[in-house]
C-alpha cells in the first residue's frame, strides 16, 4: 500500500487503558536473578503500585499495594500481572537472555 508507514511502535495515547490492564515495571539493568521489578498496574479507573520478583527458574511473584484512597486491588489483578510477566520471561529465556529491564504491556479484559 502506498503511503502507509509501519514503525513497529504503538503509541500510548493516555495514562489509562480503555479496557483491561496495562503494566509498566522496571528493574535495575544489572543484577539478578532473582530480578525485582517495581512499577504500576493500571486499570481504566484505578492504578495500583506493584512489585514483581522473577526467579531464575521463571517463578513470578506479585505484590500489589492499595490504590489511591486505600482501594484494594481487584482479586484477579495479581494473576493477570503474573501471566504477563511470565510470558515476557519465557520469551527472553527462549532467546537465552535475561528478562527485559523494562516491561510495558497491555492485556485486554477477559
N, C-alpha and C positions, 0 to 999 in steps of 0.2 A: 504494500500500500504506500502510495506516495504521500509524503508529508507527515507520516506517523513516526514518532520517535519513541524508542523504548530505552529508558535509562537503567532499569534494574532496581530502582529505588521507589519506595512508596512513601509519600509524604504523610505525616500525621497532621491532620487538619485541626485537631482540637486537643485539649488536655484530656478529655474523657472519650472513651469509645461510645458509639451509639448503642451497641449491644455487646454482650459478652464481657470478657476481662482482658485488660492489657497489663502486662508486667514489664517493669523496667528495673533491672537489678544489675549491680556491678560488684566485682571482686578486685582485690589487688592484682596487678598483672603478674607479679612474682609470687611464688609460694604455692603451697598445696601439694598433694592432697592432704587433708580434705580442703576443698575450696569453699570459702564462706562469702556469700553474696548478701548485699543489703539494698533495699530499694522500696518500691511500692507496687501493690496490686490495685489497679484502678478499674472501677465499675462505672456504669453510666451515672450513678447517683452518689458514689462514695469512693474514698481512697483509704487503703489500709497499709501501714508500714509492714514490710515483710523481711524476714531473714531466711536465707536458704543455705543449707550445707549439703555438699555433694562429696561422697566418699570416693576413694579410688575405684571401688567396685561398682560405682554408679548408684548407690543408695542415696535418695534425696530426702532430706528432712526440711520441713517448712514450719516456721513460726510466724503467725500473724498477730499483730497488735490491734487494739481497738482503733476505730476510725475517729474522725472529728466528733466531738461531743460525747465520746465514750461508746459509740455504736459498736456492737460486736460484729465481727465479720460473719458473712453467711457460712453455714455449716459446710458447704461443698467447695468453698474457695481454696482452702489449703490443698485439696486434692487436685483441683484444676491447675494450680501453680506447680505442684509436684509433677504432673504429667507433662506440662510444657517444658520444664527444666530437664526432666528425664529424656525427652526427645532430643533436646539440644546436646546433652551429654552423649547419647548414643550416636548421634551424627558425628561428633568430634572423635569419639572412640573408633568409629569405622575408618576415619582418616588418620588414626594414630596420633591425634592431637589432644592437648588438654581442652577442657570446655572453654568456651568463649569467655573473655573477661567481662564483657558487657552483653546482657541478654535483654532484648526488647522484642516482645512477641504479643500477638493478639490471638485470642481464641474466641470463636463465636459462641453464642449462647447455645446450650444443649437443647 
